[in-house]
Amino acid sequence: MREKPYTVKEFFEKVKEKICNEGNWPDGIDYALPENKELEIRSSEFSVVSQVAYGGSEGIYLDIYLDGSIDEKQEKYSRMRIAVIKTLNESREAMRIMAKLGADWVVDVTAIVNENMEDFTWDGFKVQVYNSEGRKCLGYYCMDKEQARKFYEKYSVTYKRVTLCDMESRKVICDSAAKK
């Protein structure tokens, strides 16, 4: 679990590295740049959207957007561009290559978020329930501390270990195993 949220730039680099390591980064890319670089991604409440279009002067552009909320405190959903990738080639095949790269971004961003959900959850509280073998078996995220405490107390009665964590500080504030 990360100790601080990803910035857009850090997340861009992580996704690009995954695409490259999988052998899916195409030749002929003129540049690939993150946008809104220092903005923190504090929520997973977004979808990934890729958009491929011919440029105004030359080449083909691939824009990567996060559609939704990257911060639980954000009042409304929005669309934010996080990356622009360009090739100077203008052929039909280049358009297909850029569209495939856009699909790779959608798949890989989704996979990274789903596999590392806690790295994208920085607000609220998490109740984690462990089974008799000590493995995680249930988990709840709550924005409200009192609601999280109710889940914690409910499951503490029937499970050997339940923890309550403040997601912003990353600190366990209650651990039922410590009481038993």
GROMACS elastic network, one bead per residue, 0.5 to 0.9 nm:
[ bonds ]
;  ai    aj funct       b0    kb
    1     4     6  0.89332   500
    1   116     6  0.77626   500
    1   118     6  0.63449   500
    1   119     6  0.58762   500
    1   170     6  0.86512   500
    2     5     6  0.69110   500
    2     6     6  0.83534   500
    2   118     6  0.78960   500
    2   119     6  0.56122   500
    2   120     6  0.89892   500
    2   170     6  0.88656   500
    3   119     6  0.83325   500
    3   169     6  0.83398   500
    3   170     6  0.72339   500
    4     7     6  0.89983   500
    4    40     6  0.89521   500
    4   119     6  0.80388   500
    4   122     6  0.83526   500
    4   168     6  0.85966   500
    5    40     6  0.58960   500
    5    41     6  0.59735   500
    5    42     6  0.59460   500
    5   119     6  0.65875   500
    5   120     6  0.68190   500
    5   121     6  0.83085   500
    5   122     6  0.71776   500
    6     9     6  0.78549   500
    6    10     6  0.57926   500
    6    11     6  0.58363   500
    6    38     6  0.89042   500
    6    39     6  0.84201   500
    6    40     6  0.56936   500
    6    41     6  0.55741   500
    6    42     6  0.76370   500
    6   119     6  0.76501   500
    6   120     6  0.77624   500
    7    10     6  0.51752   500
    7    11     6  0.61894   500
    7    12     6  0.84688   500
    7    36     6  0.86261   500
    7    37     6  0.63770   500
    7    38     6  0.52479   500
    7    39     6  0.53568   500
    7    41     6  0.59508   500
    7    42     6  0.89604   500
    8    11     6  0.51337   500
    8    12     6  0.59499   500
    8    13     6  0.86097   500
    8    34     6  0.69918   500
    8    35     6  0.72496   500
    8    36     6  0.63875   500
    8    38     6  0.61031   500
    8    39     6  0.57580   500
    8    40     6  0.62260   500
    8    41     6  0.66223   500
    8    82     6  0.65429   500
    8    83     6  0.88055   500
    9    12     6  0.50302   500
    9    13     6  0.62590   500
    9    14     6  0.86860   500
    9    33     6  0.86403   500
    9    34     6  0.56425   500
    9    35     6  0.73600   500
    9    36     6  0.76242   500
    9    38     6  0.65505   500
    9    39     6  0.81949   500
    9    82     6  0.81935   500
    9    83     6  0.89075   500
   10    13     6  0.51906   500
   10    14     6  0.62580   500
   10    15     6  0.87868   500
   10    37     6  0.79702   500
   10    38     6  0.86604   500
   11    15     6  0.62052   500
   11    16     6  0.84790   500
   11    41     6  0.84487   500
   11   109     6  0.87680   500
   12    15     6  0.53268   500
   12    16     6  0.60568   500
   12    17     6  0.84912   500
   12    33     6  0.83436   500
   12    34     6  0.61665   500
   12    35     6  0.89892   500
   12    37     6  0.87381   500
   12    82     6  0.75258   500
   12    83     6  0.72799   500
   13    16     6  0.50826   500
   13    17     6  0.59484   500
   13    18     6  0.85727   500
   13    34     6  0.83435   500
   14    17     6  0.51561   500
   14    18     6  0.62901   500
   14    19     6  0.87685   500
   14   112     6  0.88820   500
   15    18     6  0.50917   500
   15    19     6  0.62520   500
   15    20     6  0.86089   500
   15   105     6  0.71427   500
   15   108     6  0.65322   500
   15   109     6  0.63577   500
   15   112     6  0.78715   500
   16    19     6  0.51278   500
   16    20     6  0.61250   500
   16    21     6  0.85355   500
   16    25     6  0.79232   500
   16   105     6  0.80869   500
   17    20     6  0.50544   500
   17    21     6  0.59745   500
   17    22     6  0.85270   500
   18    21     6  0.50735   500
   18    22     6  0.61628   500
   18    23     6  0.86989   500
   18    24     6  0.87534   500
   18   108     6  0.73860   500
   19    22     6  0.52229   500
   19    23     6  0.64814   500
   19    24     6  0.53044   500
   19    25     6  0.58182   500
   19   101     6  0.85648   500
   19   104     6  0.70180   500
   19   105     6  0.76218   500
   19   108     6  0.73491   500
   20    23     6  0.50775   500
   20    24     6  0.56447   500
   20    26     6  0.85399   500
   21    24     6  0.75460   500
   21    25     6  0.83199   500
   22    25     6  0.80029   500
   23    26     6  0.81362   500
   24   100     6  0.88599   500
   24   101     6  0.72839   500
   24   104     6  0.75852   500
   25    29     6  0.86241   500
   25   101     6  0.71231   500
   26    29     6  0.68282   500
   26    97     6  0.72755   500
   26    98     6  0.83030   500
   26   101     6  0.76317   500
   28    86     6  0.88515   500
   28    87     6  0.60237   500
   28    88     6  0.75190   500
   28    89     6  0.75280   500
   28    94     6  0.88381   500
   29    32     6  0.73550   500
   29    85     6  0.72763   500
   29    86     6  0.58674   500
   29    88     6  0.74214   500
   29    89     6  0.87137   500
   30    85     6  0.76829   500
   30    86     6  0.54707   500
   30    88     6  0.62959   500
   31    84     6  0.80961   500
   31    85     6  0.57385   500
   31    86     6  0.54588   500
   31    87     6  0.71216   500
   32    83     6  0.71042   500
   32    84     6  0.58201   500
   32    86     6  0.64601   500
   33    82     6  0.84619   500
   33    83     6  0.55651   500
   33    84     6  0.54755   500
   33    85     6  0.63805   500
   33    86     6  0.89819   500
   34    37     6  0.59923   500
   34    81     6  0.85274   500
   34    82     6  0.55235   500
   34    84     6  0.65377   500
   34    85     6  0.87286   500
   35    38     6  0.86037   500
   35    80     6  0.88793   500
   35    81     6  0.64992   500
   35    83     6  0.53005   500
   35    84     6  0.74153   500
   36    39     6  0.56929   500
   36    80     6  0.83872   500
   36    81     6  0.76731   500
   36    82     6  0.62618   500
   36    83     6  0.85281   500
   37    40     6  0.84002   500
   37    82     6  0.77283   500
   40    70     6  0.76661   500
   40    71     6  0.79434   500
   41    44     6  0.78325   500
   41    69     6  0.88161   500
   41    70     6  0.50275   500
   41    71     6  0.63976   500
   41   119     6  0.89923   500
   41   120     6  0.65341   500
   41   121     6  0.86560   500
   41   122     6  0.87299   500
   42    69     6  0.87052   500
   42    70     6  0.54861   500
   42    72     6  0.68668   500
   42   119     6  0.81061   500
   42   120     6  0.53174   500
   42   121     6  0.56930   500
   42   122     6  0.52089   500
   42   123     6  0.73168   500
   43    46     6  0.77753   500
   43    69     6  0.66651   500
   43    72     6  0.58127   500
   43   117     6  0.88648   500
   43   119     6  0.85891   500
   43   121     6  0.50349   500
   43   122     6  0.66704   500
   43   123     6  0.78773   500
   44    47     6  0.84280   500
   44    68     6  0.87780   500
   44    69     6  0.73992   500
   44    70     6  0.63492   500
   44    71     6  0.81704   500
   44    72     6  0.87575   500
   44   113     6  0.68527   500
   44   114     6  0.86021   500
   44   117     6  0.72137   500
   44   119     6  0.88679   500
   44   120     6  0.53415   500
   44   121     6  0.66701   500
   45    67     6  0.85206   500
   45    68     6  0.59648   500
   45    69     6  0.52474   500
   45    70     6  0.63747   500
   45    71     6  0.80553   500
   45    72     6  0.79454   500
   45    77     6  0.89273   500
   45   120     6  0.89103   500
   46    66     6  0.58974   500
   46    67     6  0.51797   500
   46    69     6  0.54566   500
   46    70     6  0.66308   500
   46    77     6  0.84012   500
   47    65     6  0.82219   500
   47    66     6  0.57248   500
   47    67     6  0.50431   500
   47    68     6  0.63741   500
   47    69     6  0.88739   500
   47   106     6  0.82910   500
   47   110     6  0.78976   500
   48    64     6  0.71545   500
   48    65     6  0.58316   500
   48    67     6  0.61366   500
   48    68     6  0.88600   500
   48   105     6  0.78393   500
   48   106     6  0.53823   500
   48   107     6  0.85496   500
   48   109     6  0.71826   500
   48   110     6  0.73850   500
   49    63     6  0.82232   500
   49    64     6  0.58615   500
   49    65     6  0.50522   500
   49    66     6  0.62948   500
   49    67     6  0.68232   500
   49   102     6  0.80860   500
   49   103     6  0.87529   500
   49   105     6  0.85706   500
   49   106     6  0.65867   500
   50    62     6  0.67715   500
   50    63     6  0.57254   500
   50    65     6  0.62774   500
   50    66     6  0.89445   500
   50    99     6  0.79544   500
   50   101     6  0.88813   500
   50   102     6  0.51276   500
   50   103     6  0.70694   500
   50   105     6  0.75336   500
   50   106     6  0.69924   500
   51    61     6  0.80376   500
   51    62     6  0.56147   500
   51    63     6  0.51764   500
   51    64     6  0.65647   500
   51    65     6  0.81288   500
   51    99     6  0.77868   500
   51   102     6  0.71627   500
   52    60     6  0.70533   500
   52    61     6  0.56928   500
   52    63     6  0.64763   500
   52    64     6  0.89832   500
   52    95     6  0.74606   500
   52    98     6  0.67684   500
   52    99     6  0.61669   500
   52   102     6  0.75920   500
   53    59     6  0.88344   500
   53    60     6  0.57371   500
   53    61     6  0.54356   500
   53    62     6  0.66827   500
   53    63     6  0.84273   500
   53    95     6  0.80500   500
   54    57     6  0.83977   500
   54    58     6  0.72842   500
   54    59     6  0.60631   500
   54    61     6  0.60774   500
   54    62     6  0.89006   500
   54    90     6  0.74578   500
   54    95     6  0.83829   500
   55    58     6  0.53716   500
   55    59     6  0.54830   500
   55    60     6  0.53656   500
   55    61     6  0.60096   500
   55    86     6  0.86855   500
   56    59     6  0.82069   500
   58    87     6  0.87525   500
   58    88     6  0.62689   500
   58    89     6  0.78979   500
   58    90     6  0.72909   500
   59    86     6  0.68577   500
   59    87     6  0.54586   500
   59    89     6  0.51612   500
   59    90     6  0.50721   500
   59    91     6  0.87737   500
   60    85     6  0.84038   500
   60    86     6  0.57350   500
   60    87     6  0.54594   500
   60    88     6  0.64456   500
   60    89     6  0.67381   500
   60    90     6  0.60719   500
   60    91     6  0.88950   500
   60    94     6  0.77026   500
   60    95     6  0.68376   500
   60    98     6  0.76644   500
   61    84     6  0.68001   500
   61    85     6  0.57129   500
   61    87     6  0.67013   500
   61    88     6  0.88213   500
   61    95     6  0.89550   500
   61    98     6  0.77660   500
   62    83     6  0.80844   500
   62    84     6  0.57241   500
   62    86     6  0.62453   500
   62    87     6  0.86751   500
   62    98     6  0.64171   500
   62    99     6  0.76085   500
   62   101     6  0.82607   500
   62   102     6  0.67545   500
   63    81     6  0.67855   500
   63    82     6  0.77775   500
   63    83     6  0.58107   500
   63    85     6  0.64457   500
   63    86     6  0.87593   500
   63   102     6  0.80096   500
   64    80     6  0.84783   500
   64    81     6  0.57281   500
   64    82     6  0.57810   500
   64    83     6  0.50980   500
   64    84     6  0.64217   500
   64    85     6  0.83242   500
   64   102     6  0.72921   500
   64   105     6  0.76682   500
   64   106     6  0.84397   500
   65    79     6  0.63315   500
   65    80     6  0.53202   500
   65    82     6  0.55811   500
   65    83     6  0.71796   500
   66    69     6  0.78953   500
   66    70     6  0.78916   500
   66    78     6  0.81069   500
   66    79     6  0.57389   500
   66    80     6  0.53672   500
   66    81     6  0.64294   500
   66    82     6  0.69310   500
   67    70     6  0.86875   500
   67    77     6  0.71352   500
   67    78     6  0.58869   500
   67    80     6  0.65492   500
   67    81     6  0.87238   500
   68    76     6  0.78679   500
   68    78     6  0.52054   500
   68    79     6  0.62716   500
   68    80     6  0.83769   500
   69    72     6  0.67345   500
   69    73     6  0.86759   500
   69    74     6  0.64756   500
   69    75     6  0.85488   500
   69    76     6  0.71755   500
   69    77     6  0.51351   500
   69    78     6  0.65258   500
   69    79     6  0.82926   500
   70    73     6  0.88491   500
   70    74     6  0.75920   500
   70    77     6  0.86736   500
   70   120     6  0.84454   500
   71    74     6  0.53192   500
   71    75     6  0.89317   500
   71   121     6  0.87810   500
   71   122     6  0.82969   500
   71   123     6  0.82749   500
   72    75     6  0.80352   500
   72   121     6  0.84487   500
   72   122     6  0.81242   500
   72   123     6  0.65521   500
   72   124     6  0.86942   500
   72   143     6  0.87162   500
   73    76     6  0.89672   500
   73   123     6  0.81407   500
   74    77     6  0.74122   500
   81    84     6  0.77823   500
   85    98     6  0.85956   500
   86    89     6  0.88585   500
   86    98     6  0.84806   500
   87    90     6  0.78390   500
   87    94     6  0.78675   500
   87    98     6  0.81738   500
   89    93     6  0.89794   500
   89    94     6  0.60826   500
   89    95     6  0.84313   500
   90    93     6  0.82488   500
   90    94     6  0.61432   500
   90    95     6  0.70155   500
   91    94     6  0.50656   500
   91    95     6  0.63791   500
   91    96     6  0.87705   500
   92    95     6  0.50649   500
   92    96     6  0.63891   500
   92    97     6  0.87339   500
   93    96     6  0.50441   500
   93    97     6  0.61904   500
   93    98     6  0.86691   500
   94    98     6  0.61571   500
   94    99     6  0.85158   500
   95    98     6  0.52064   500
   95    99     6  0.61449   500
   95   100     6  0.86286   500
   96   100     6  0.61224   500
   96   101     6  0.85633   500
   97   100     6  0.50885   500
   97   101     6  0.61947   500
   97   102     6  0.86270   500
   98   102     6  0.61584   500
   98   103     6  0.86587   500
   99   103     6  0.63155   500
   99   104     6  0.86997   500
  100   104     6  0.62443   500
  100   105     6  0.87200   500
  101   105     6  0.63287   500
  101   106     6  0.87845   500
  102   105     6  0.50859   500
  102   106     6  0.64093   500
  102   107     6  0.87722   500
  103   106     6  0.50788   500
  103   107     6  0.62018   500
  103   108     6  0.85112   500
  104   107     6  0.51360   500
  104   108     6  0.58807   500
  104   109     6  0.83041   500
  105   108     6  0.52217   500
  105   109     6  0.57998   500
  105   110     6  0.82506   500
  106   109     6  0.54956   500
  106   110     6  0.61473   500
  106   111     6  0.86076   500
  107   110     6  0.53122   500
  107   111     6  0.61499   500
  107   112     6  0.87259   500
  108   112     6  0.60385   500
  108   113     6  0.84991   500
  109   112     6  0.52182   500
  109   113     6  0.61676   500
  109   114     6  0.85333   500
  110   113     6  0.52750   500
  110   114     6  0.60415   500
  110   115     6  0.85100   500
  111   114     6  0.51533   500
  111   115     6  0.59714   500
  111   116     6  0.84323   500
  112   115     6  0.52665   500
  112   116     6  0.60408   500
  112   117     6  0.82021   500
  113   116     6  0.51929   500
  113   117     6  0.54357   500
  113   118     6  0.86093   500
  113   119     6  0.77334   500
  113   120     6  0.69273   500
  114   117     6  0.54113   500
  115   118     6  0.88410   500
  116   119     6  0.55122   500
  116   120     6  0.72351   500
  117   120     6  0.53924   500
  117   121     6  0.65317   500
  118   121     6  0.50468   500
  118   122     6  0.76641   500
  118   167     6  0.81787   500
  119   122     6  0.75584   500
  121   124     6  0.80216   500
  121   141     6  0.87074   500
  121   167     6  0.67078   500
  121   168     6  0.81317   500
  122   125     6  0.86619   500
  122   166     6  0.85625   500
  122   167     6  0.50293   500
  122   169     6  0.82488   500
  122   170     6  0.83225   500
  123   142     6  0.87061   500
  123   143     6  0.67825   500
  123   166     6  0.77915   500
  123   167     6  0.54830   500
  123   168     6  0.53729   500
  124   141     6  0.69651   500
  124   142     6  0.55800   500
  124   144     6  0.63905   500
  124   145     6  0.70798   500
  124   148     6  0.87216   500
  124   165     6  0.87198   500
  124   166     6  0.64050   500
  124   167     6  0.57150   500
  124   168     6  0.70959   500
  125   140     6  0.81361   500
  125   141     6  0.56499   500
  125   142     6  0.52094   500
  125   143     6  0.60765   500
  125   144     6  0.72122   500
  125   145     6  0.63885   500
  125   148     6  0.63401   500
  125   149     6  0.89601   500
  125   164     6  0.69003   500
  125   165     6  0.55572   500
  125   167     6  0.53186   500
  125   168     6  0.81701   500
  126   139     6  0.69236   500
  126   140     6  0.55375   500
  126   142     6  0.63362   500
  126   143     6  0.87757   500
  126   148     6  0.69591   500
  126   163     6  0.79353   500
  126   164     6  0.57013   500
  126   165     6  0.51207   500
  126   166     6  0.66585   500
  126   167     6  0.66355   500
  127   138     6  0.81825   500
  127   139     6  0.55630   500
  127   140     6  0.50939   500
  127   141     6  0.65011   500
  127   142     6  0.80818   500
  127   148     6  0.63623   500
  127   149     6  0.80435   500
  127   151     6  0.69179   500
  127   152     6  0.60251   500
  127   162     6  0.69866   500
  127   163     6  0.56449   500
  127   165     6  0.64823   500
  128   136     6  0.68799   500
  128   137     6  0.78760   500
  128   138     6  0.60603   500
  128   140     6  0.66544   500
  128   141     6  0.88681   500
  128   152     6  0.80908   500
  128   161     6  0.84725   500
  128   162     6  0.56118   500
  128   163     6  0.51842   500
  128   164     6  0.65358   500
  128   165     6  0.80747   500
  129   135     6  0.83214   500
  129   136     6  0.58469   500
  129   137     6  0.58381   500
  129   139     6  0.60424   500
  129   140     6  0.86974   500
  129   152     6  0.82993   500
  129   155     6  0.71279   500
  129   156     6  0.82829   500
  129   159     6  0.71499   500
  129   160     6  0.85606   500
  129   161     6  0.63310   500
  129   163     6  0.66734   500
  130   133     6  0.76410   500
  130   134     6  0.52678   500
  130   135     6  0.51065   500
  130   137     6  0.53982   500
  130   138     6  0.69944   500
  130   139     6  0.89405   500
  130   159     6  0.68814   500
  130   160     6  0.71024   500
  130   161     6  0.54989   500
  130   162     6  0.61686   500
  130   163     6  0.85552   500
  131   134     6  0.52759   500
  131   135     6  0.54448   500
  131   136     6  0.63638   500
  131   137     6  0.59158   500
  131   138     6  0.85780   500
  131   159     6  0.65516   500
  131   160     6  0.70439   500
  131   161     6  0.74640   500
  132   135     6  0.74303   500
  132   159     6  0.73176   500
  132   160     6  0.63988   500
  132   161     6  0.82104   500
  133   136     6  0.89450   500
  134   137     6  0.88408   500
  134   160     6  0.83167   500
  134   161     6  0.76431   500
  136   139     6  0.76875   500
  140   148     6  0.77300   500
  140   151     6  0.79691   500
  141   148     6  0.74759   500
  141   167     6  0.89980   500
  142   145     6  0.70111   500
  142   146     6  0.89076   500
  142   147     6  0.66648   500
  142   148     6  0.56207   500
  143   147     6  0.80124   500
  143   148     6  0.78704   500
  144   147     6  0.53890   500
  144   148     6  0.63605   500
  144   149     6  0.87470   500
  145   148     6  0.50467   500
  145   149     6  0.60986   500
  145   150     6  0.86863   500
  145   166     6  0.85975   500
  146   150     6  0.62630   500
  146   151     6  0.88238   500
  147   150     6  0.51227   500
  147   151     6  0.65370   500
  147   152     6  0.86997   500
  148   151     6  0.52088   500
  148   152     6  0.61699   500
  148   153     6  0.87024   500
  148   164     6  0.73706   500
  149   153     6  0.60982   500
  149   154     6  0.84801   500
  149   164     6  0.73706   500
  149   174     6  0.89460   500
  150   153     6  0.51923   500
  150   154     6  0.60475   500
  150   155     6  0.86678   500
  151   154     6  0.50686   500
  151   155     6  0.61920   500
  151   156     6  0.83779   500
  152   155     6  0.55288   500
  152   156     6  0.59558   500
  152   157     6  0.89473   500
  152   162     6  0.64648   500
  152   163     6  0.69773   500
  152   164     6  0.64726   500
  152   174     6  0.83657   500
  152   175     6  0.89934   500
  152   176     6  0.84857   500
  153   156     6  0.50706   500
  153   157     6  0.67483   500
  153   162     6  0.85636   500
  153   176     6  0.87971   500
  154   157     6  0.59432   500
  154   158     6  0.77237   500
  155   158     6  0.55390   500
  155   159     6  0.58803   500
  155   160     6  0.88920   500
  155   161     6  0.85349   500
  155   162     6  0.67864   500
  156   159     6  0.54280   500
  156   160     6  0.69720   500
  156   161     6  0.66932   500
  156   162     6  0.57419   500
  156   163     6  0.86866   500
  156   176     6  0.61876   500
  156   177     6  0.88944   500
  157   160     6  0.80989   500
  158   161     6  0.89273   500
  159   162     6  0.68274   500
  159   176     6  0.88173   500
  160   176     6  0.73761   500
  160   177     6  0.65633   500
  160   180     6  0.82631   500
  161   175     6  0.69920   500
  161   176     6  0.53287   500
  161   178     6  0.85923   500
  161   180     6  0.88916   500
  162   174     6  0.80562   500
  162   175     6  0.58777   500
  162   176     6  0.53165   500
  162   177     6  0.70802   500
  163   172     6  0.66144   500
  163   173     6  0.76312   500
  163   174     6  0.55641   500
  163   176     6  0.63947   500
  163   177     6  0.82621   500
  164   171     6  0.85929   500
  164   172     6  0.56828   500
  164   173     6  0.57037   500
  164   174     6  0.50265   500
  164   175     6  0.65286   500
  164   176     6  0.88583   500
  165   168     6  0.88320   500
  165   169     6  0.83865   500
  165   170     6  0.64542   500
  165   171     6  0.55480   500
  165   173     6  0.55557   500
  165   174     6  0.71335   500
  165   175     6  0.88636   500
  166   169     6  0.57456   500
  166   170     6  0.55677   500
  166   171     6  0.55615   500
  166   172     6  0.64015   500
  166   173     6  0.67281   500
  167   171     6  0.71965   500
  167   172     6  0.87808   500
  168   171     6  0.80566   500
  169   172     6  0.87627   500
  172   175     6  0.69777   500
  174   178     6  0.83635   500
  175   178     6  0.56003   500
  175   179     6  0.72057   500
  176   179     6  0.52290   500
  176   180     6  0.66338   500
  177   180     6  0.52864   500
